[in-house]
Amino acid sequence: MDSGTITNSLEYITSPASRLKFKNVLEFDGRFHYCSYISKPEFRLLSTRVV
């Protein structure tokens, strides 16, 4: 999958949390990323780490 297709796919996702999850799936390199975030009242990524 080329980077243009990835960029185009992400444009359709409007929810920031879903967008983050989908981006991690598209960029999967064999390592799992744990992301901690809050989504209300506004989306904020608290931390991310490799497990």
mmCIF file as Biopython writes it, N, C-alpha, C and O atoms, coordinates in Angstrom:
data_model
#
loop_
_atom_site.group_PDB
_atom_site.id
_atom_site.type_symbol
_atom_site.label_atom_id
_atom_site.label_alt_id
_atom_site.label_comp_id
_atom_site.label_asym_id
_atom_site.label_entity_id
_atom_site.label_seq_id
_atom_site.pdbx_PDB_ins_code
_atom_site.Cartn_x
_atom_site.Cartn_y
_atom_site.Cartn_z
_atom_site.occupancy
_atom_site.B_iso_or_equiv
_atom_site.auth_seq_id
_atom_site.auth_asym_id
_atom_site.pdbx_PDB_model_num
ATOM 1   N N  . MET A ? 1  ? 0.855   -1.174 0.000  1.0 0.0 1  A 1 
ATOM 2   C CA . MET A ? 1  ? 0.000   0.000  0.000  1.0 0.0 1  A 1 
ATOM 3   C C  . MET A ? 1  ? 0.898   1.232  0.000  1.0 0.0 1  A 1 
ATOM 4   O O  . MET A ? 1  ? 1.797   1.345  0.833  1.0 0.0 1  A 1 
ATOM 5   N N  . ASP A ? 2  ? 0.664   2.135  -0.909 1.0 0.0 2  A 1 
ATOM 6   C CA . ASP A ? 2  ? 1.499   3.337  -0.986 1.0 0.0 2  A 1 
ATOM 7   C C  . ASP A ? 2  ? 0.998   4.411  -0.027 1.0 0.0 2  A 1 
ATOM 8   O O  . ASP A ? 2  ? -0.118  4.325  0.484  1.0 0.0 2  A 1 
ATOM 9   N N  . SER A ? 3  ? 1.827   5.417  0.211  1.0 0.0 3  A 1 
ATOM 10  C CA . SER A ? 3  ? 1.474   6.466  1.170  1.0 0.0 3  A 1 
ATOM 11  C C  . SER A ? 3  ? 0.292   7.308  0.696  1.0 0.0 3  A 1 
ATOM 12  O O  . SER A ? 3  ? -0.427  7.867  1.525  1.0 0.0 3  A 1 
ATOM 13  N N  . GLY A ? 4  ? 0.076   7.413  -0.591 1.0 0.0 4  A 1 
ATOM 14  C CA . GLY A ? 4  ? -1.065  8.163  -1.106 1.0 0.0 4  A 1 
ATOM 15  C C  . GLY A ? 4  ? -2.386  7.503  -0.739 1.0 0.0 4  A 1 
ATOM 16  O O  . GLY A ? 4  ? -3.353  8.183  -0.395 1.0 0.0 4  A 1 
ATOM 17  N N  . THR A ? 5  ? -2.421  6.182  -0.814 1.0 0.0 5  A 1 
ATOM 18  C CA . THR A ? 5  ? -3.628  5.447  -0.442 1.0 0.0 5  A 1 
ATOM 19  C C  . THR A ? 5  ? -3.898  5.581  1.042  1.0 0.0 5  A 1 
ATOM 20  O O  . THR A ? 5  ? -5.049  5.727  1.454  1.0 0.0 5  A 1 
ATOM 21  N N  . ILE A ? 6  ? -2.849  5.533  1.851  1.0 0.0 6  A 1 
ATOM 22  C CA . ILE A ? 6  ? -3.000  5.682  3.300  1.0 0.0 6  A 1 
ATOM 23  C C  . ILE A ? 6  ? -3.553  7.058  3.625  1.0 0.0 6  A 1 
ATOM 24  O O  . ILE A ? 6  ? -4.484  7.180  4.421  1.0 0.0 6  A 1 
ATOM 25  N N  . THR A ? 7  ? -2.997  8.081  3.026  1.0 0.0 7  A 1 
ATOM 26  C CA . THR A ? 7  ? -3.460  9.440  3.262  1.0 0.0 7  A 1 
ATOM 27  C C  . THR A ? 7  ? -4.919  9.584  2.848  1.0 0.0 7  A 1 
ATOM 28  O O  . THR A ? 7  ? -5.708  10.196 3.568  1.0 0.0 7  A 1 
ATOM 29  N N  . ASN A ? 8  ? -5.280  9.039  1.718  1.0 0.0 8  A 1 
ATOM 30  C CA . ASN A ? 8  ? -6.661  9.118  1.245  1.0 0.0 8  A 1 
ATOM 31  C C  . ASN A ? 8  ? -7.610  8.387  2.181  1.0 0.0 8  A 1 
ATOM 32  O O  . ASN A ? 8  ? -8.714  8.871  2.429  1.0 0.0 8  A 1 
ATOM 33  N N  . SER A ? 9  ? -7.214  7.247  2.702  1.0 0.0 9  A 1 
ATOM 34  C CA . SER A ? 9  ? -8.067  6.484  3.613  1.0 0.0 9  A 1 
ATOM 35  C C  . SER A ? 9  ? -8.295  7.241  4.908  1.0 0.0 9  A 1 
ATOM 36  O O  . SER A ? 9  ? -9.410  7.248  5.428  1.0 0.0 9  A 1 
ATOM 37  N N  . LEU A ? 10 ? -7.275  7.869  5.431  1.0 0.0 10 A 1 
ATOM 38  C CA . LEU A ? 10 ? -7.399  8.597  6.692  1.0 0.0 10 A 1 
ATOM 39  C C  . LEU A ? 10 ? -8.285  9.826  6.566  1.0 0.0 10 A 1 
ATOM 40  O O  . LEU A ? 10 ? -8.854  10.269 7.563  1.0 0.0 10 A 1 
ATOM 41  N N  . GLU A ? 11 ? -8.416  10.383 5.386  1.0 0.0 11 A 1 
ATOM 42  C CA . GLU A ? 11 ? -9.252  11.566 5.179  1.0 0.0 11 A 1 
ATOM 43  C C  . GLU A ? 11 ? -10.728 11.284 5.448  1.0 0.0 11 A 1 
ATOM 44  O O  . GLU A ? 11 ? -11.481 12.201 5.777  1.0 0.0 11 A 1 
ATOM 45  N N  . TYR A ? 12 ? -11.145 10.034 5.314  1.0 0.0 12 A 1 
ATOM 46  C CA . TYR A ? 12 ? -12.546 9.683  5.504  1.0 0.0 12 A 1 
ATOM 47  C C  . TYR A ? 12 ? -12.924 9.481  6.967  1.0 0.0 12 A 1 
ATOM 48  O O  . TYR A ? 12 ? -14.110 9.434  7.293  1.0 0.0 12 A 1 
ATOM 49  N N  . ILE A ? 13 ? -11.951 9.362  7.841  1.0 0.0 13 A 1 
ATOM 50  C CA . ILE A ? 13 ? -12.220 9.118  9.256  1.0 0.0 13 A 1 
ATOM 51  C C  . ILE A ? 13 ? -12.191 10.448 9.994  1.0 0.0 13 A 1 
ATOM 52  O O  . ILE A ? 13 ? -11.184 11.155 9.976  1.0 0.0 13 A 1 
ATOM 53  N N  . THR A ? 14 ? -13.298 10.784 10.642 1.0 0.0 14 A 1 
ATOM 54  C CA . THR A ? 14 ? -13.406 12.079 11.313 1.0 0.0 14 A 1 
ATOM 55  C C  . THR A ? 14 ? -13.198 12.000 12.819 1.0 0.0 14 A 1 
ATOM 56  O O  . THR A ? 14 ? -12.811 12.995 13.433 1.0 0.0 14 A 1 
ATOM 57  N N  . SER A ? 15 ? -13.441 10.855 13.427 1.0 0.0 15 A 1 
ATOM 58  C CA . SER A ? 15 ? -13.250 10.692 14.865 1.0 0.0 15 A 1 
ATOM 59  C C  . SER A ? 15 ? -11.755 10.594 15.167 1.0 0.0 15 A 1 
ATOM 60  O O  . SER A ? 15 ? -11.089 9.706  14.635 1.0 0.0 15 A 1 
ATOM 61  N N  . PRO A ? 16 ? -11.206 11.481 16.009 1.0 0.0 16 A 1 
ATOM 62  C CA . PRO A ? 16 ? -9.771  11.450 16.294 1.0 0.0 16 A 1 
ATOM 63  C C  . PRO A ? 16 ? -9.295  10.125 16.889 1.0 0.0 16 A 1 
ATOM 64  O O  . PRO A ? 16 ? -8.213  9.656  16.539 1.0 0.0 16 A 1 
ATOM 65  N N  . ALA A ? 17 ? -10.074 9.514  17.776 1.0 0.0 17 A 1 
ATOM 66  C CA . ALA A ? 17 ? -9.672  8.241  18.374 1.0 0.0 17 A 1 
ATOM 67  C C  . ALA A ? 17 ? -9.640  7.134  17.322 1.0 0.0 17 A 1 
ATOM 68  O O  . ALA A ? 17 ? -8.694  6.348  17.276 1.0 0.0 17 A 1 
ATOM 69  N N  . SER A ? 18 ? -10.654 7.072  16.493 1.0 0.0 18 A 1 
ATOM 70  C CA . SER A ? 18 ? -10.695 6.066  15.424 1.0 0.0 18 A 1 
ATOM 71  C C  . SER A ? 18 ? -9.591  6.303  14.411 1.0 0.0 18 A 1 
ATOM 72  O O  . SER A ? 18 ? -9.006  5.355  13.888 1.0 0.0 18 A 1 
ATOM 73  N N  . ARG A ? 19 ? -9.311  7.552  14.137 1.0 0.0 19 A 1 
ATOM 74  C CA . ARG A ? 19 ? -8.245  7.902  13.196 1.0 0.0 19 A 1 
ATOM 75  C C  . ARG A ? 19 ? -6.888  7.434  13.721 1.0 0.0 19 A 1 
ATOM 76  O O  . ARG A ? 19 ? -6.081  6.902  12.959 1.0 0.0 19 A 1 
ATOM 77  N N  . LEU A ? 20 ? -6.633  7.628  15.015 1.0 0.0 20 A 1 
ATOM 78  C CA . LEU A ? 20 ? -5.377  7.182  15.629 1.0 0.0 20 A 1 
ATOM 79  C C  . LEU A ? 20 ? -5.243  5.666  15.542 1.0 0.0 20 A 1 
ATOM 80  O O  . LEU A ? 20 ? -4.182  5.153  15.186 1.0 0.0 20 A 1 
ATOM 81  N N  . LYS A ? 21 ? -6.322  4.948  15.868 1.0 0.0 21 A 1 
ATOM 82  C CA . LYS A ? 21 ? -6.295  3.483  15.820 1.0 0.0 21 A 1 
ATOM 83  C C  . LYS A ? 21 ? -6.059  2.979  14.398 1.0 0.0 21 A 1 
ATOM 84  O O  . LYS A ? 21 ? -5.258  2.070  14.184 1.0 0.0 21 A 1 
ATOM 85  N N  . PHE A ? 22 ? -6.752  3.565  13.435 1.0 0.0 22 A 1 
ATOM 86  C CA . PHE A ? 22 ? -6.617  3.138  12.042 1.0 0.0 22 A 1 
ATOM 87  C C  . PHE A ? 22 ? -5.218  3.445  11.514 1.0 0.0 22 A 1 
ATOM 88  O O  . PHE A ? 22 ? -4.646  2.647  10.771 1.0 0.0 22 A 1 
ATOM 89  N N  . LYS A ? 23 ? -4.670  4.591  11.892 1.0 0.0 23 A 1 
ATOM 90  C CA . LYS A ? 23 ? -3.315  4.957  11.481 1.0 0.0 23 A 1 
ATOM 91  C C  . LYS A ? 23 ? -2.309  3.944  12.023 1.0 0.0 23 A 1 
ATOM 92  O O  . LYS A ? 23 ? -1.377  3.555  11.319 1.0 0.0 23 A 1 
ATOM 93  N N  . ASN A ? 24 ? -2.496  3.516  13.277 1.0 0.0 24 A 1 
ATOM 94  C CA . ASN A ? 24 ? -1.602  2.508  13.859 1.0 0.0 24 A 1 
ATOM 95  C C  . ASN A ? 24 ? -1.715  1.171  13.135 1.0 0.0 24 A 1 
ATOM 96  O O  . ASN A ? 24 ? -0.718  0.468  12.974 1.0 0.0 24 A 1 
ATOM 97  N N  . VAL A ? 25 ? -2.912  0.817  12.701 1.0 0.0 25 A 1 
ATOM 98  C CA . VAL A ? 25 ? -3.097  -0.421 11.940 1.0 0.0 25 A 1 
ATOM 99  C C  . VAL A ? 25 ? -2.391  -0.324 10.592 1.0 0.0 25 A 1 
ATOM 100 O O  . VAL A ? 25 ? -1.702  -1.259 10.185 1.0 0.0 25 A 1 
ATOM 101 N N  . LEU A ? 26 ? -2.554  0.788  9.905  1.0 0.0 26 A 1 
ATOM 102 C CA . LEU A ? 26 ? -1.936  0.955  8.591  1.0 0.0 26 A 1 
ATOM 103 C C  . LEU A ? 26 ? -0.413  0.974  8.659  1.0 0.0 26 A 1 
ATOM 104 O O  . LEU A ? 26 ? 0.258   0.527  7.729  1.0 0.0 26 A 1 
ATOM 105 N N  . GLU A ? 27 ? 0.130   1.490  9.754  1.0 0.0 27 A 1 
ATOM 106 C CA . GLU A ? 27 ? 1.576   1.603  9.893  1.0 0.0 27 A 1 
ATOM 107 C C  . GLU A ? 27 ? 2.171   0.477  10.739 1.0 0.0 27 A 1 
ATOM 108 O O  . GLU A ? 27 ? 3.292   0.605  11.231 1.0 0.0 27 A 1 
ATOM 109 N N  . PHE A ? 28 ? 1.436   -0.623 10.913 1.0 0.0 28 A 1 
ATOM 110 C CA . PHE A ? 28 ? 1.888   -1.735 11.743 1.0 0.0 28 A 1 
ATOM 111 C C  . PHE A ? 28 ? 3.192   -2.305 11.210 1.0 0.0 28 A 1 
ATOM 112 O O  . PHE A ? 28 ? 3.304   -2.632 10.029 1.0 0.0 28 A 1 
ATOM 113 N N  . ASP A ? 29 ? 4.184   -2.421 12.100 1.0 0.0 29 A 1 
ATOM 114 C CA . ASP A ? 29 ? 5.497   -2.939 11.716 1.0 0.0 29 A 1 
ATOM 115 C C  . ASP A ? 29 ? 5.901   -4.154 12.560 1.0 0.0 29 A 1 
ATOM 116 O O  . ASP A ? 29 ? 7.079   -4.501 12.642 1.0 0.0 29 A 1 
ATOM 117 N N  . GLY A ? 30 ? 4.906   -4.792 13.184 1.0 0.0 30 A 1 
ATOM 118 C CA . GLY A ? 30 ? 5.184   -5.957 14.008 1.0 0.0 30 A 1 
ATOM 119 C C  . GLY A ? 30 ? 5.240   -5.645 15.491 1.0 0.0 30 A 1 
ATOM 120 O O  . GLY A ? 30 ? 5.275   -6.556 16.318 1.0 0.0 30 A 1 
ATOM 121 N N  . ARG A ? 31 ? 5.248   -4.368 15.832 1.0 0.0 31 A 1 
ATOM 122 C CA . ARG A ? 31 ? 5.258   -3.961 17.239 1.0 0.0 31 A 1 
ATOM 123 C C  . ARG A ? 31 ? 3.887   -3.399 17.587 1.0 0.0 31 A 1 
ATOM 124 O O  . ARG A ? 31 ? 3.245   -2.742 16.767 1.0 0.0 31 A 1 
ATOM 125 N N  . PHE A ? 32 ? 3.449   -3.665 18.809 1.0 0.0 32 A 1 
ATOM 126 C CA . PHE A ? 32 ? 2.152   -3.162 19.259 1.0 0.0 32 A 1 
ATOM 127 C C  . PHE A ? 32 ? 2.348   -1.873 20.034 1.0 0.0 32 A 1 
ATOM 128 O O  . PHE A ? 32 ? 3.224   -1.779 20.894 1.0 0.0 32 A 1 
ATOM 129 N N  . HIS A ? 33 ? 1.529   -0.884 19.723 1.0 0.0 33 A 1 
ATOM 130 C CA . HIS A ? 33 ? 1.593   0.408  20.396 1.0 0.0 33 A 1 
ATOM 131 C C  . HIS A ? 33 ? 0.386   0.550  21.313 1.0 0.0 33 A 1 
ATOM 132 O O  . HIS A ? 33 ? -0.755  0.393  20.879 1.0 0.0 33 A 1 
ATOM 133 N N  . TYR A ? 34 ? 0.643   0.848  22.575 1.0 0.0 34 A 1 
ATOM 134 C CA . TYR A ? 34 ? -0.424  1.126  23.536 1.0 0.0 34 A 1 
ATOM 135 C C  . TYR A ? 34 ? -0.569  2.636  23.605 1.0 0.0 34 A 1 
ATOM 136 O O  . TYR A ? 34 ? 0.393   3.345  23.901 1.0 0.0 34 A 1 
ATOM 137 N N  . CYS A ? 35 ? -1.758  3.122  23.334 1.0 0.0 35 A 1 
ATOM 138 C CA . CYS A ? 35 ? -2.017  4.554  23.358 1.0 0.0 35 A 1 
ATOM 139 C C  . CYS A ? 35 ? -3.064  4.861  24.415 1.0 0.0 35 A 1 
ATOM 140 O O  . CYS A ? 35 ? -4.129  4.244  24.453 1.0 0.0 35 A 1 
ATOM 141 N N  . SER A ? 36 ? -2.753  5.802  25.254 1.0 0.0 36 A 1 
ATOM 142 C CA . SER A ? 36 ? -3.686  6.259  26.283 1.0 0.0 36 A 1 
ATOM 143 C C  . SER A ? 36 ? -4.178  7.643  25.870 1.0 0.0 36 A 1 
ATOM 144 O O  . SER A ? 36 ? -3.382  8.538  25.583 1.0 0.0 36 A 1 
ATOM 145 N N  . TYR A ? 37 ? -5.507  7.808  25.845 1.0 0.0 37 A 1 
ATOM 146 C CA . TYR A ? 37 ? -6.072  9.083  25.411 1.0 0.0 37 A 1 
ATOM 147 C C  . TYR A ? 37 ? -7.395  9.338  26.105 1.0 0.0 37 A 1 
ATOM 148 O O  . TYR A ? 37 ? -8.005  8.429  26.667 1.0 0.0 37 A 1 
ATOM 149 N N  . ILE A ? 38 ? -7.821  10.566 26.059 1.0 0.0 38 A 1 
ATOM 150 C CA . ILE A ? 38 ? -9.171  10.935 26.477 1.0 0.0 38 A 1 
ATOM 151 C C  . ILE A ? 38 ? -9.876  11.494 25.256 1.0 0.0 38 A 1 
ATOM 152 O O  . ILE A ? 38 ? -9.252  12.105 24.388 1.0 0.0 38 A 1 
ATOM 153 N N  . SER A ? 39 ? -11.189 11.278 25.196 1.0 0.0 39 A 1 
ATOM 154 C CA . SER A ? 39 ? -11.915 11.741 24.021 1.0 0.0 39 A 1 
ATOM 155 C C  . SER A ? 39 ? -12.989 12.778 24.348 1.0 0.0 39 A 1 
ATOM 156 O O  . SER A ? 39 ? -13.567 13.378 23.442 1.0 0.0 39 A 1 
ATOM 157 N N  . LYS A ? 40 ? -13.252 12.985 25.610 1.0 0.0 40 A 1 
ATOM 158 C CA . LYS A ? 40 ? -14.250 13.982 26.009 1.0 0.0 40 A 1 
ATOM 159 C C  . LYS A ? 40 ? -13.648 14.904 27.049 1.0 0.0 40 A 1 
ATOM 160 O O  . LYS A ? 40 ? -12.987 14.380 27.946 1.0 0.0 40 A 1 
ATOM 161 N N  . PRO A ? 41 ? -13.796 16.164 27.031 1.0 0.0 41 A 1 
ATOM 162 C CA . PRO A ? 41 ? -14.575 16.969 26.101 1.0 0.0 41 A 1 
ATOM 163 C C  . PRO A ? 41 ? -13.878 17.161 24.751 1.0 0.0 41 A 1 
ATOM 164 O O  . PRO A ? 41 ? -14.544 17.472 23.763 1.0 0.0 41 A 1 
ATOM 165 N N  . GLU A ? 42 ? -12.561 16.985 24.686 1.0 0.0 42 A 1 
ATOM 166 C CA . GLU A ? 42 ? -11.860 17.033 23.404 1.0 0.0 42 A 1 
ATOM 167 C C  . GLU A ? 42 ? -10.787 15.960 23.407 1.0 0.0 42 A 1 
ATOM 168 O O  . GLU A ? 42 ? -10.293 15.573 24.466 1.0 0.0 42 A 1 
ATOM 169 N N  . PHE A ? 43 ? -10.427 15.481 22.230 1.0 0.0 43 A 1 
ATOM 170 C CA . PHE A ? 43 ? -9.445  14.414 22.119 1.0 0.0 43 A 1 
ATOM 171 C C  . PHE A ? 43 ? -8.072  14.910 22.538 1.0 0.0 43 A 1 
ATOM 172 O O  . PHE A ? 43 ? -7.619  15.975 22.118 1.0 0.0 43 A 1 
ATOM 173 N N  . ARG A ? 44 ? -7.414  14.105 23.384 1.0 0.0 44 A 1 
ATOM 174 C CA . ARG A ? 44 ? -6.036  14.429 23.783 1.0 0.0 44 A 1 
ATOM 175 C C  . ARG A ? 44 ? -5.297  13.113 23.999 1.0 0.0 44 A 1 
ATOM 176 O O  . ARG A ? 44 ? -5.736  12.267 24.778 1.0 0.0 44 A 1 
ATOM 177 N N  . LEU A ? 45 ? -4.178  12.947 23.306 1.0 0.0 45 A 1 
ATOM 178 C CA . LEU A ? 45 ? -3.332  11.768 23.458 1.0 0.0 45 A 1 
ATOM 179 C C  . LEU A ? 45 ? -2.477  11.979 24.704 1.0 0.0 45 A 1 
ATOM 180 O O  . LEU A ? 45 ? -1.699  12.931 24.776 1.0 0.0 45 A 1 
ATOM 181 N N  . LEU A ? 46 ? -2.625  11.088 25.684 1.0 0.0 46 A 1 
ATOM 182 C CA . LEU A ? 46 ? -1.883  11.219 26.938 1.0 0.0 46 A 1 
ATOM 183 C C  . LEU A ? 46 ? -0.512  10.581 26.850 1.0 0.0 46 A 1 
ATOM 184 O O  . LEU A ? 46 ? 0.478   11.176 27.276 1.0 0.0 46 A 1 
ATOM 185 N N  . SER A ? 47 ? -0.440  9.368  26.297 1.0 0.0 47 A 1 
ATOM 186 C CA . SER A ? 47 ? 0.850   8.701  26.173 1.0 0.0 47 A 1 
ATOM 187 C C  . SER A ? 47 ? 0.750   7.602  25.124 1.0 0.0 47 A 1 
ATOM 188 O O  . SER A ? 47 ? -0.340  7.142  24.783 1.0 0.0 47 A 1 
ATOM 189 N N  . THR A ? 48 ? 1.883   7.201  24.631 1.0 0.0 48 A 1 
ATOM 190 C CA . THR A ? 48 ? 1.966   6.084  23.696 1.0 0.0 48 A 1 
ATOM 191 C C  . THR A ? 48 ? 3.254   5.335  23.998 1.0 0.0 48 A 1 
ATOM 192 O O  . THR A ? 48 ? 4.283   5.947  24.287 1.0 0.0 48 A 1 
ATOM 193 N N  . ARG A ? 49 ? 3.194   3.995  23.929 1.0 0.0 49 A 1 
ATOM 194 C CA . ARG A ? 49 ? 4.376   3.198  24.184 1.0 0.0 49 A 1 
ATOM 195 C C  . ARG A ? 49 ? 4.279   1.885  23.419 1.0 0.0 49 A 1 
ATOM 196 O O  . ARG A ? 49 ? 3.194   1.455  23.030 1.0 0.0 49 A 1 
ATOM 197 N N  . VAL A ? 50 ? 5.410   1.268  23.215 1.0 0.0 50 A 1 
ATOM 198 C CA . VAL A ? 50 ? 5.470   -0.011 22.532 1.0 0.0 50 A 1 
ATOM 199 C C  . VAL A ? 50 ? 5.447   -1.104 23.589 1.0 0.0 50 A 1 
ATOM 200 O O  . VAL A ? 50 ? 6.200   -1.057 24.562 1.0 0.0 50 A 1 
ATOM 201 N N  . VAL A ? 51 ? 4.567   -2.099 23.389 1.0 0.0 51 A 1 
ATOM 202 C CA . VAL A ? 51 ? 4.487   -3.220 24.328 1.0 0.0 51 A 1 
ATOM 203 C C  . VAL A ? 51 ? 4.923   -4.496 23.654 1.0 0.0 51 A 1 
ATOM 204 O O  . VAL A ? 51 ? 4.927   -5.555 24.282 1.0 0.0 51 A 1 
#
